[in-house]
Amino acid sequence: MRVSTSQFYSQSYSAIAKHQNSVMQIQEQISSGKRVNRPSDDPVATSQINSLNKTIDSLAQFKKNGDYARSQLSLEETQITSAVDAVQRARELSLQMMNDTYSAKDRQSTAKEVGQLIDHLSSLMNSTNSEGELIFAGNNVNANEAFVVDAANSAGLQPGNQFLAYIGSANAGAAYDVQANYGARFVQIGFDANHKANADDKGDASRVRITDKGSSVFNIPGATSLPAGVDPNLVNVLVQLKDTLDQGLQPSAAIGDDLQAGIKQMAKQLAEIGGRQNRIDSQATASDSYSITIKERLSNLQDLDMVKGITDLTTKQNALQAAQQVFSKVQGMSLFNYLK
Amino acid sequence: MADLLTIGSNATNTFQRAIQVTSNNVANVSTDGYTRQRADITSNYAGYLGGLMTGGGSSVSSVQRVYADYIQNQLVTANSLKSRYDEQLSLSKQVEGVVSSNDGGVQTYLQNLFDAFQGAANNPTSTASRQQVIDQSTNLQTMLGNMSTVLTDTQNQTNKQISSLTDEINNRLDSIYQLNKEVAKTQTNGGQPPNELLDQRDQAIMELSKFVDIKTFPQDDGQVSIYTGNGKFPMLTGNTVTHLQAARSEFTNENRTEIYMDVGGERKMVSDQFQHGQLGAVLDFRTNMLDKSMDQLGVTLNGLVAGTNWQHYQGYDINGDAGQNVFKPLNMNALASSNNTGPEDGSNIAVNFTPAITAMAGYNGQPPYTPATQPATYGDKEAILNKANSTIGDFQAREYEVRVNAAGNYDVYDRNSASSTPLATVPFGTAAEIDGLNFDFTSVAAGTVSTGDKFLLKPHQQILSDFQSVLTDPDKLATRGQSPNDTNANNNLLDELPSPAAIGDNVNMANMANLADKKLLYSDASGNPSMTILDGYSKMSSSVGGYVQGTQTQLTAQENVFKQISDRRESMSGVSLDEEAANLVKYQQAYQASAQIIQTSQSLFQTLIGSMR
């Protein structure tokens, strides 16, 4: 084939330009560490990369949600544990005071300690979290108190003694709100299959409950020591105990039994909270390992194999240098050089 | 009859001419479009000399270009293709970087918004987490605002580019027209080919092919006719130059430059006729990349706006009031064609998102709800939400052209489809749902539109510039959902009146966070949505990537084709300095030898004269 002079030059230039382009592309890949830097680098991988990134982000958010849920639950756990201690002490006092060896005076002075326990317990039952939300009021988190004074039923008590009622109970009077008996706040800790939270959700595997109703924690199932119509919560049993002691009377055995039942109820609740915390932990562990798998997949899709990248760079670099050398040789080749 | 002296002097002339041609080749070794020339040396007419046939020496009969028509034609076509993909690549890479960069793009902002929803669901009474939702919505708005500005700039840029390319093409056509005239004139005057003029014309045609795809047809008189649009539209024939005209599209406010041509005495819009060259690149890029990606991104955003707003309507805010709009709902008017004969300017034609819920059970009014317009039961309200969500699934990445038909009704077409059947026909004075959007013609007064009037609607591009976060008060964020109180104790909440749950409830916000994973967009044939909002974004991103990648592949292929053909041209018509060096030596020696003939002739003559002394 006949070769024209400008072909030498255009050939050399296009070879150099081509190698320069390859070197630049590899340079970008190596410096970003990524094989796919924009959708056109691999359009199919792009949508996978986007969806993997989304999943990783969701998992991170679920983990954050789990951390938040755990902090709420451990606060609830602490409050209930303190309540158990207080009720335990009240029960000891109640059993002690049943003993005939104590005088009315002794009982009245014990009533003072029970009074302290009542204050302590009712403050635990009305405790709030860092956001100022009531912990034991169901979703009525911004009510004034979860357990309010039940004036109507307190008429028969000694002066200074008052029964309390949960705001979800009709005894709560003006503070009564039926909503306090329903619903719960669920926090998402995993992927939801149907992407739907319902108004009366009982929770599914993807969500963990972080609020509880005061009635389900502090009410005593089948309480027998309280007068009819009184809200059957623990603090009321303590009020009943104090009222009995204030009168210098022996507390009834039913009080001790009810307190025991209350402790059991709280222990059950604690176990349930522990269960939820375990779920959060195991979900977090599962998410972590899932996240690692996904990140590995993501890395396979978009990251550059460095060894390959460097090898490619060297290869292309050599090619570029060769093209440049060829050019310098070729441009010296002319018949005119020999015509002297 | 040639004697020695004549032969010798002819031969020196011949070789001097040959050396001239050689020198001219050497001088033009790097002239663009130069075709090497060759001196055609022929032996002269022979005559009888003393009864013998002897040659009459040599002369240069013509100076020819070493040239092949078919290679030049192929080169012109290859050049058009190469320039097209070259230009298309640089334009599309620019948009790719804007709409679908892998880091920090729209997707990051969407994800941040959904994360903020999760945060508010965890802690619905905290002002900080509520504020976070508002902040993230505003961030998304800012991001999209910037992007929309860049995309509008890109549209302006393509308009400018089309105008300036049109000017370039017209200039080239004028100069080819002049060259044609001169070539024809020389051709008629004498036999010798006007090599330099032909080279110049070839070069001008090459340059023209860089801008637009052309086909050339040589005429008998030496002129060249030029056609474009796959040979359909004459640009240069005989004495006629048909210039391209760049002007606004018929929808004057669309901010879109189209190309017009006078074809058969009629002004025609020919933008869709150009395949290659830079002009073809800009036009293809505009339709298949810029418009398409904006429409697809718009579907995603319309899905986000409608999906978020309607879920928000389900809930109740801090004060127990029903949720209002989070984002400004889509509502746009049509653009009227400047060719319309009716006075309607499009402002009475509206497109918005209004799912067909009026006939549904328990319907009391369009959301956002007031206590009076709340549906009859919670179940009805949920059904209405589901209806709205399935309507979102009908969105298509389309632009719509409305044409008033002979019956005075509205035919709605997919603007970019060649199909002549409308997507739907909406009777005069009514509204209808098309592709999930409500096309409302109810406000158009009688007699203000006439048959053939056209209107343009681009709802999915509109949302890019109209996207606005309208919820500014964190207290107005509807975090809580329906009250879980089962008043008639039948273990079913669906028959309850719509009423808010307690303030600590997070069900509605949890459902808004669920939108991140809920499939809402692009329903399949059986009506099941196939993509989440983020998937919708990915779809756009992938198709943008596909376009760029396709262009890249085409460019590489066309560059190779061009290189191969241009190698063929060079191989045939390019100047080789080595060859010219050899020719130079050859002709120089021949010249010297011819001079020697004259010398010999003289010495023969001297000998003859000397013998007579």
Chai-1 contact restraints between the chains, C-beta under 6 A:
chainA,res_idxA,chainB,res_idxB,connection_type,confidence,min_distance_angstrom,max_distance_angstrom,comment,restraint_id
A,M1,B,S571,contact,1.0,0.0,6.0,A-B,restraint_1
A,R2,B,S571,contact,1.0,0.0,6.0,A-B,restraint_2
A,S4,B,E570,contact,1.0,0.0,6.0,A-B,restraint_3
A,S4,B,G574,contact,1.0,0.0,6.0,A-B,restraint_4
A,S4,B,V575,contact,1.0,0.0,6.0,A-B,restraint_5
A,S4,B,S576,contact,1.0,0.0,6.0,A-B,restraint_6
A,T5,B,V29,contact,1.0,0.0,6.0,A-B,restraint_7
A,T5,B,V575,contact,1.0,0.0,6.0,A-B,restraint_8
A,T5,B,S576,contact,1.0,0.0,6.0,A-B,restraint_9
A,T5,B,L577,contact,1.0,0.0,6.0,A-B,restraint_10
A,S6,B,G574,contact,1.0,0.0,6.0,A-B,restraint_11
A,Q7,B,E570,contact,1.0,0.0,6.0,A-B,restraint_12
A,R38,B,E96,contact,1.0,0.0,6.0,A-B,restraint_13
A,P39,B,S100,contact,1.0,0.0,6.0,A-B,restraint_14
A,P39,B,S541,contact,1.0,0.0,6.0,A-B,restraint_15
A,P39,B,V544,contact,1.0,0.0,6.0,A-B,restraint_16
A,P39,B,G545,contact,1.0,0.0,6.0,A-B,restraint_17
A,S40,B,E96,contact,1.0,0.0,6.0,A-B,restraint_18
A,S40,B,G545,contact,1.0,0.0,6.0,A-B,restraint_19
A,S40,B,V548,contact,1.0,0.0,6.0,A-B,restraint_20
A,S40,B,Q549,contact,1.0,0.0,6.0,A-B,restraint_21
A,P43,B,S542,contact,1.0,0.0,6.0,A-B,restraint_22
A,P43,B,G545,contact,1.0,0.0,6.0,A-B,restraint_23
A,P43,B,G546,contact,1.0,0.0,6.0,A-B,restraint_24
A,P43,B,Q549,contact,1.0,0.0,6.0,A-B,restraint_25
A,T46,B,S541,contact,1.0,0.0,6.0,A-B,restraint_26
A,T46,B,S542,contact,1.0,0.0,6.0,A-B,restraint_27
A,T46,B,G545,contact,1.0,0.0,6.0,A-B,restraint_28
A,S47,B,S538,contact,1.0,0.0,6.0,A-B,restraint_29
A,S47,B,S542,contact,1.0,0.0,6.0,A-B,restraint_30
A,N50,B,S538,contact,1.0,0.0,6.0,A-B,restraint_31
A,K54,B,L534,contact,1.0,0.0,6.0,A-B,restraint_32
A,D57,B,Q111,contact,1.0,0.0,6.0,A-B,restraint_33
A,Q61,B,D115,contact,1.0,0.0,6.0,A-B,restraint_34
A,Q61,B,Q118,contact,1.0,0.0,6.0,A-B,restraint_35
A,N65,B,N122,contact,1.0,0.0,6.0,A-B,restraint_36
A,Y68,B,N122,contact,1.0,0.0,6.0,A-B,restraint_37
A,E131,B,S126,contact,1.0,0.0,6.0,A-B,restraint_38
A,E133,B,T125,contact,1.0,0.0,6.0,A-B,restraint_39
A,N139,B,A502,contact,1.0,0.0,6.0,A-B,restraint_40
A,N139,B,G504,contact,1.0,0.0,6.0,A-B,restraint_41
A,N139,B,D505,contact,1.0,0.0,6.0,A-B,restraint_42
A,N140,B,A502,contact,1.0,0.0,6.0,A-B,restraint_43
A,V141,B,T125,contact,1.0,0.0,6.0,A-B,restraint_44
A,V141,B,G504,contact,1.0,0.0,6.0,A-B,restraint_45
A,N142,B,I503,contact,1.0,0.0,6.0,A-B,restraint_46
A,V178,B,N485,contact,1.0,0.0,6.0,A-B,restraint_47
A,Q179,B,A502,contact,1.0,0.0,6.0,A-B,restraint_48
A,Y182,B,P484,contact,1.0,0.0,6.0,A-B,restraint_49
A,Y182,B,N485,contact,1.0,0.0,6.0,A-B,restraint_50
A,G183,B,P484,contact,1.0,0.0,6.0,A-B,restraint_51
A,G183,B,A501,contact,1.0,0.0,6.0,A-B,restraint_52
A,G183,B,D505,contact,1.0,0.0,6.0,A-B,restraint_53
A,R185,B,G504,contact,1.0,0.0,6.0,A-B,restraint_54
A,R185,B,N506,contact,1.0,0.0,6.0,A-B,restraint_55
A,V187,B,N122,contact,1.0,0.0,6.0,A-B,restraint_56
A,H195,B,N514,contact,1.0,0.0,6.0,A-B,restraint_57
A,H195,B,D517,contact,1.0,0.0,6.0,A-B,restraint_58
A,H195,B,K518,contact,1.0,0.0,6.0,A-B,restraint_59
A,A197,B,V507,contact,1.0,0.0,6.0,A-B,restraint_60
A,A197,B,A510,contact,1.0,0.0,6.0,A-B,restraint_61
A,A197,B,N511,contact,1.0,0.0,6.0,A-B,restraint_62
A,A199,B,G481,contact,1.0,0.0,6.0,A-B,restraint_63
A,A199,B,Q482,contact,1.0,0.0,6.0,A-B,restraint_64
A,A199,B,P484,contact,1.0,0.0,6.0,A-B,restraint_65
A,A199,B,L493,contact,1.0,0.0,6.0,A-B,restraint_66
A,A199,B,V507,contact,1.0,0.0,6.0,A-B,restraint_67
A,D200,B,P484,contact,1.0,0.0,6.0,A-B,restraint_68
A,D200,B,L493,contact,1.0,0.0,6.0,A-B,restraint_69
A,S334,B,L577,contact,1.0,0.0,6.0,A-B,restraint_70
A,L335,B,D578,contact,1.0,0.0,6.0,A-B,restraint_71
A,L335,B,A581,contact,1.0,0.0,6.0,A-B,restraint_72
A,F336,B,A581,contact,1.0,0.0,6.0,A-B,restraint_73
